[in-house]
Amino acid sequence: MSIFSILTLILLVLTANILWFWLKSDLKKKGYEAHFFSGHFHDLSNAADVIKNSEEPSTKRIYRNVLYSIIGIIILIPIIFFINIESFESNRCKRFNDYINYQVNGVIESKFIDKPNHGYETLKLENGTEKNEITIFVAELYQFLQPGDSISKTSGNSALRVYRNGQLTTFNVESKTYCEE
């Protein structure tokens, strides 16, 4: 979600709260029951009553504007949120692009399901100087890999090479599996 969308949502929420608390305060002055922490939608029907029963045109206009503004904001907030939230497809595509840019080279020390991290299939690698944990997003790869296998992948390439007992197995990850083009 863009920073502009987030700031717009924050501004709408603040505006709605200010209008609603003004409405509650003014309804109390006019003798209506209004609580600051409950009965919010009852306040809207009370505002409609004020519009209907008031003889003063300025009061009607102010209440109508406040009422329509609050209702408009209630409708706008979810629309803006759901239009701007990143889709699942764009996340899959972002994950694929991250995979393409990632470089790995090492020997598998162990593999495990990382339950605290959404149950992702994870490898513990050692490359001689450091140990590293990587998450696997290719389903058949996790089942195939065994401790002691060497894996390598260069940045910018989708092919992941697995060396086991002197034999090479290559896994190619195609972008169309992750991104609609």
VOBA-1610 file (N, C-alpha, C; in pm, whole numbers, padded with zeros to 5 digits, always signed):
BEGIN
Met+00085-00116+00000Met+00000+00000+00000Met+00090+00123+00000Ser+00056+00220-00082Ser+00139+00338-00095Ser+00125+00429+00027Ile+00225+00513+00046Ile+00224+00606+00158Ile+00108+00705+00143Phe+00076+00742+00018Phe-00036+00833-00008Phe-00167+00770+00039Ser-00186+00642+00011Ser-00309+00572+00053Ser-00318+00563+00205Ile-00206+00535+00267Ile-00203+00525+00413Ile-00236+00660+00476Leu-00175+00766+00424Leu-00203+00900+00477Leu-00348+00941+00452Thr-00403+00903+00337Thr-00543+00932+00307Thr-00635+00861+00406Leu-00606+00733+00433Leu-00687+00658+00530Leu-00679+00720+00669Ile-00559+00759+00710Ile-00542+00822+00842Ile-00621+00952+00848Leu-00613+01033+00743Leu-00687+01160+00738Leu-00838+01136+00743Leu-00887+01036+00670Leu-01029+01005+00673Leu-01075+00959+00811Val-00996+00874+00875Val-01031+00826+01009Val-01033+00942+01108Leu-00934+01029+01102Leu-00932+01145+01193Leu-01050+01237+01167Thr-01081+01261+01041Thr-01194+01348+01006Thr-01325+01288+01057Ala-01343+01157+01036Ala-01466+01091+01082Ala-01478+01099+01234Asn-01369+01079+01305Asn-01373+01087+01451Asn-01407+01227+01499Ile-01348+01327+01438Ile-01376+01466+01477Ile-01523+01498+01450Leu-01572+01462+01332Leu-01714+01488+01300Leu-01807+01413+01394Trp-01773+01287+01423Trp-01860+01207+01507Trp-01865+01260+01651Phe-01750+01299+01704Phe-01750+01354+01839Phe-01819+01490+01845Trp-01807+01571+01739Trp-01884+01695+01734Trp-02033+01663+01733Leu-02071+01564+01649Leu-02211+01524+01639Leu-02265+01478+01775Lys-02189+01392+01844Lys-02230+01342+01976Lys-02247+01458+02074Ser-02151+01548+02073Ser-02155+01662+02165Ser-02277+01750+02137Asp-02303+01778+02010Asp-02415+01864+01975Asp-02549+01794+02000Leu-02554+01663+01977Leu-02677+01588+02007Leu-02709+01592+02156Lys-02604+01581+02239Lys-02625+01590+02386Lys-02682+01727+02423Lys-02630+01833+02361Lys-02680+01969+02387Lys-02828+01982+02349Lys-02868+01909+02247Lys-03005+01915+02199Lys-03097+01818+02274Gly-03042+01746+02374Gly-03124+01661+02458Gly-03131+01515+02417Tyr-03054+01477+02316Tyr-03051+01337+02273Tyr-02953+01259+02360Glu-02978+01130+02372Glu-02886+01043+02446Glu-02770+01008+02354Ala-02650+01041+02395Ala-02530+01012+02315Ala-02417+00975+02410His-02356+00862+02385His-02242+00816+02465His-02118+00821+02377Phe-02008+00863+02434Phe-01887+00880+02354Phe-01820+00749+02313Phe-01850+00639+02381Phe-01782+00514+02348Phe-01877+00404+02302Ser-02005+00439+02279Ser-02100+00338+02230Ser-02215+00407+02160Gly-02297+00327+02092Gly-02416+00380+02027Gly-02390+00469+01908His-02282+00443+01837His-02242+00533+01728His-02346+00538+01615Phe-02400+00422+01578Phe-02496+00422+01468Phe-02631+00480+01511His-02659+00473+01640His-02780+00537+01692His-02769+00689+01677Asp-02647+00739+01685Asp-02624+00883+01667Asp-02662+00927+01526Leu-02640+00839+01428Leu-02674+00875+01291Leu-02825+00890+01275Ser-02900+00799+01338Ser-03047+00813+01329Ser-03094+00936+01407Asn-03028+00967+01518Asn-03062+01090+01590Asn-03033+01214+01506Ala-02923+01212+01431Ala-02890+01324+01343Ala-02996+01339+01234Ala-03046+01227+01181Ala-03153+01232+01081Ala-03279+01292+01143Asp-03306+01259+01270Asp-03421+01318+01339Asp-03405+01469+01353Val-03285+01515+01384Val-03260+01659+01396Val-03286+01727+01263Ile-03241+01664+01154Ile-03262+01722+01020Ile-03411+01731+00991Lys-03484+01626+01024Lys-03628+01619+00995Lys-03709+01717+01083Asn-03671+01730+01208Asn-03752+01808+01303Asn-03709+01953+01319Ser-03594+01991+01268Ser-03543+02127+01288Ser-03613+02225+01193Glu-03641+02342+01246Glu-03703+02449+01166Glu-03594+02540+01107Glu-03477+02535+01165Glu-03369+02626+01126Glu-03291+02568+01006Pro-03285+02640+00892Pro-03217+02587+00773Pro-03067+02563+00794Ser-03001+02650+00873Ser-02856+02631+00893Ser-02828+02505+00974Thr-02912+02473+01070Thr-02896+02349+01148Thr-02916+02228+01058Lys-03019+02234+00975Lys-03044+02124+00881Lys-02923+02104+00789Arg-02871+02216+00735Arg-02758+02208+00642Arg-02634+02151+00712Ile-02604+02198+00832Ile-02485+02150+00905Ile-02500+02002+00936Tyr-02615+01962+00988Tyr-02635+01821+01022Tyr-02633+01732+00896Arg-02693+01780+00789Arg-02693+01703+00664Arg-02549+01685+00614Asn-02470+01792+00616Asn-02331+01783+00571Asn-02249+01687+00658Val-02267+01697+00790Val-02194+01610+00882Val-02237+01464+00861Leu-02368+01442+00852Leu-02420+01307+00834Leu-02370+01245+00703Tyr-02381+01320+00594Tyr-02333+01267+00464Tyr-02182+01247+00465Ser-02109+01334+00531Ser-01963+01319+00538Ser-01925+01191+00614Ile-01988+01168+00726Ile-01957+01048+00806Ile-01991+00922+00726Ile-02110+00920+00665Ile-02148+00803+00585Ile-02054+00784+00467Gly-02018+00894+00401Gly-01924+00885+00289Gly-01789+00830+00331Ile-01742+00874+00446Ile-01612+00826+00496Ile-01621+00678+00531Ile-01734+00638+00592Ile-01752+00496+00626Ile-01747+00410+00500Ile-01800+00460+00391Ile-01797+00386+00263Ile-01659+00394+00198Leu-01595+00510+00204Leu-01466+00530+00137Leu-01350+00450+00198Ile-01346+00440+00330Ile-01232+00375+00396Ile-01212+00232+00346Pro-01314+00144+00347Pro-01288+00009+00296Pro-01258+00005+00146Ile-01321+00096+00070Ile-01293+00099-00074Ile-01147+00132-00098Ile-01098+00237-00035Ile-00956+00275-00052Ile-00865+00164-00004Phe-00899+00104+00110Phe-00815-00003+00165Phe-00806-00120+00069Phe-00920-00170+00022Phe-00919-00290-00061Phe-00868-00265-00203Ile-00880-00144-00252Ile-00824-00113-00384Ile-00671-00108-00376Asn-00618-00060-00266Asn-00474-00038-00256Asn-00396-00151-00189Ile-00463-00248-00131Ile-00391-00357-00068Ile-00326-00441-00178Glu-00205-00485-00152Glu-00135-00566-00251Glu-00207-00698-00269Ser-00217-00738-00393Ser-00284-00865-00420Ser-00192-00982-00389Phe-00252-01096-00371Phe-00175-01218-00348Phe-00084-01245-00467Glu-00134-01218-00587Glu-00056-01243-00708Glu+00069-01155-00711Ser+00057-01028-00672Ser+00174-00941-00675Ser+00276-00986-00570Asn+00229-01042-00455Asn+00322-01096-00357Asn+00396-01216-00412Arg+00325-01305-00482Arg+00389-01422-00542Arg+00495-01376-00643Cys+00462-01277-00721Cys+00556-01226-00821Cys+00676-01160-00754Lys+00651-01086-00647Lys+00762-01024-00572Lys+00853-01131-00514Arg+00793-01238-00460Arg+00872-01349-00406Arg+00958-01412-00514Phe+00902-01428-00635Phe+00979-01485-00745Phe+01096-01394-00781Asn+01071-01263-00788Asn+01178-01169-00820Asn+01286-01168-00713Asp+01246-01182-00587Asp+01344-01194-00479Asp+01427-01321-00498Tyr+01360-01431-00537Tyr+01429-01558-00561Tyr+01532-01541-00673Ile+01494-01473-00780Ile+01586-01453-00893Ile+01710-01377-00847Asn+01693-01278-00763Asn+01807-01196-00719Asn+01891-01263-00611Tyr+01841-01370-00554Tyr+01909-01437-00444Tyr+02019-01529-00497Gln+02129-01535-00425Gln+02240-01624-00460Gln+02263-01718-00343Val+02282-01845-00373Val+02307-01942-00267Val+02414-02040-00311Asn+02497-02079-00216Asn+02601-02177-00243Asn+02640-02239-00109Gly+02614-02368-00094Gly+02649-02430+00032Gly+02608-02577+00037Val+02639-02636+00151Val+02606-02776+00177Val+02492-02778+00279Ile+02393-02861+00254Ile+02278-02869+00343Ile+02318-02942+00471Glu+02305-02872+00582Glu+02334-02930+00712Glu+02210-03002+00766Ser+02093-02937+00748Ser+01966-02999+00790Ser+01852-02928+00720Lys+01733-02989+00726Lys+01613-02925+00674Lys+01502-02942+00777Phe+01412-02842+00783Phe+01307-02846+00885Phe+01191-02757+00843Ile+01077-02780+00906Ile+00960-02694+00888Ile+00966-02588+00998Asp+00976-02464+00956Asp+00988-02351+01049Asp+00849-02306+01093Lys+00796-02370+01198Lys+00659-02343+01243Lys+00638-02197+01285Pro+00731-02134+01358Pro+00708-01993+01393Pro+00706-01901+01270Asn+00766-01943+01160Asn+00771-01862+01039Asn+00674-01918+00935His+00546-01925+00969His+00438-01968+00880His+00453-02111+00830Gly+00532-02193+00898Gly+00548-02333+00858Gly+00627-02349+00729Tyr+00714-02253+00697Tyr+00792-02262+00574Tyr+00896-02372+00582Glu+00914-02439+00468Glu+01019-02539+00457Glu+01152-02465+00449Thr+01243-02501+00537Thr+01366-02424+00554Thr+01487-02516+00552Leu+01596-02465+00496Leu+01724-02538+00493Leu+01825-02465+00579Lys+01908-02542+00648Lys+02021-02487+00719Lys+02143-02522+00635Leu+02213-02419+00587Leu+02327-02438+00497Leu+02458-02398+00563Glu+02565-02459+00515Glu+02700-02421+00558Glu+02784-02409+00432Asn+02858-02299+00419Asn+02942-02283+00300Asn+03090-02274+00334Gly+03129-02323+00447Gly+03269-02323+00486Gly+03305-02211+00581Thr+03248-02092+00560Thr+03280-01979+00647Thr+03163-01937+00735Glu+03041-01963+00690Glu+02925-01923+00768Glu+02810-02021+00749Lys+02720-02015+00847Lys+02598-02096+00839Lys+02483-02001+00807Asn+02386-02052+00732Asn+02277-01969+00687Asn+02149-02052+00682Glu+02035-01989+00703Glu+01907-02056+00686Glu+01835-01991+00569Ile+01781-02074+00479Ile+01704-02021+00367Ile+01569-02091+00361Thr+01472-02018+00314Thr+01336-02072+00298Thr+01322-02124+00157Ile+01253-02237+00144Ile+01232-02300+00013Ile+01088-02274-00030Phe+01072-02226-00153Phe+00938-02202-00205Phe+00903-02296-00321Val+00994-02383-00358Val+00968-02479-00465Val+00930-02611-00399Ala+00804-02651-00416Ala+00749-02764-00340Ala+00829-02892-00356Glu+00859-02932-00477Glu+00927-03060-00498Glu+01073-03058-00451Leu+01130-02942-00437Leu+01271-02930-00397Leu+01292-02977-00252Tyr+01204-02940-00162Tyr+01219-02976-00022Tyr+01219-03128-00005Gln+01129-03196-00075Gln+01122-03343-00065Gln+01246-03409-00123Phe+01303-03349-00226Phe+01419-03407-00294Phe+01548-03390-00212Leu+01565-03276-00149Leu+01692-03245-00082Leu+01716-03331+00041Gln+01845-03358+00064Gln+01887-03436+00181Gln+02009-03368+00243Pro+02027-03385+00374Pro+02150-03332+00434Pro+02272-03391+00363Gly+02372-03306+00339Gly+02492-03347+00268Gly+02490-03306+00122Asp+02373-03274+00066Asp+02365-03227-00072Asp+02425-03087-00080Ser+02488-03059-00192Ser+02537-02923-00219Ser+02439-02855-00313Ile+02408-02730-00283Ile+02320-02656-00373Ile+02387-02524-00411Ser+02355-02480-00533Ser+02407-02350-00577Ser+02308-02286-00673Lys+02301-02156-00665Lys+02218-02075-00754Lys+02284-01940-00765Thr+02297-01893-00888Thr+02358-01762-00909Thr+02249-01656-00917Ser+02282-01535-00877Ser+02189-01423-00884Ser+02155-01394-01030Gly+02029-01370-01057Gly+01985-01340-01193Gly+01945-01463-01272Asn+01958-01580-01213Asn+01926-01705-01281Asn+01821-01779-01199Ser+01726-01845-01266Ser+01622-01916-01192Ser+01658-02062-01165Ala+01764-02112-01227Ala+01801-02253-01211Ala+01876-02275-01079Leu+01832-02375-01005Leu+01898-02413-00881Leu+01959-02551-00904Arg+02089-02563-00879Arg+02161-02689-00904Arg+02185-02761-00772Val+02158-02893-00773Val+02178-02977-00657Val+02279-03084-00695Tyr+02386-03095-00615Tyr+02489-03197-00637Tyr+02477-03301-00527Arg+02463-03428-00569Arg+02454-03538-00473Arg+02535-03655-00530Asn+02633-03700-00454Asn+02716-03815-00494Asn+02771-03798-00636Gly+02816-03678-00668Gly+02877-03652-00799Gly+02777-03632-00911Gln+02648-03638-00884Gln+02548-03620-00989Gln+02479-03483-00972Leu+02450-03423-01085Leu+02388-03291-01087Leu+02239-03305-01122Thr+02155-03239-01043Thr+02013-03228-01073Thr+01980-03080-01073Thr+01911-03035-01178Thr+01878-02893-01191Thr+01727-02873-01177Phe+01690-02775-01096Phe+01550-02737-01080Phe+01534-02599-01142Asn+01449-02590-01243Asn+01421-02461-01307Asn+01288-02409-01254Val+01290-02286-01207Val+01168-02222-01160Val+01127-02121-01265Glu+01009-02141-01320Glu+00963-02052-01428Glu+00877-01940-01370Ser+00895-01822-01427Ser+00822-01706-01375Ser+00672-01723-01393Lys+00627-01793-01498Lys+00483-01806-01520Lys+00415-01885-01408Thr+00491-01961-01331Thr+00436-02031-01217Thr+00399-01932-01107Tyr+00470-01820-01100Tyr+00451-01724-00993Tyr+00392-01590-01037Cys+00414-01553-01162Cys+00368-01422-01210Cys+00282-01439-01334Glu+00170-01368-01337Glu+00091-01360-01459Glu+00153-01252-01546Glu+00186-01290-01667Glu+00253-01192-01755Glu+00164-01151-01868
//
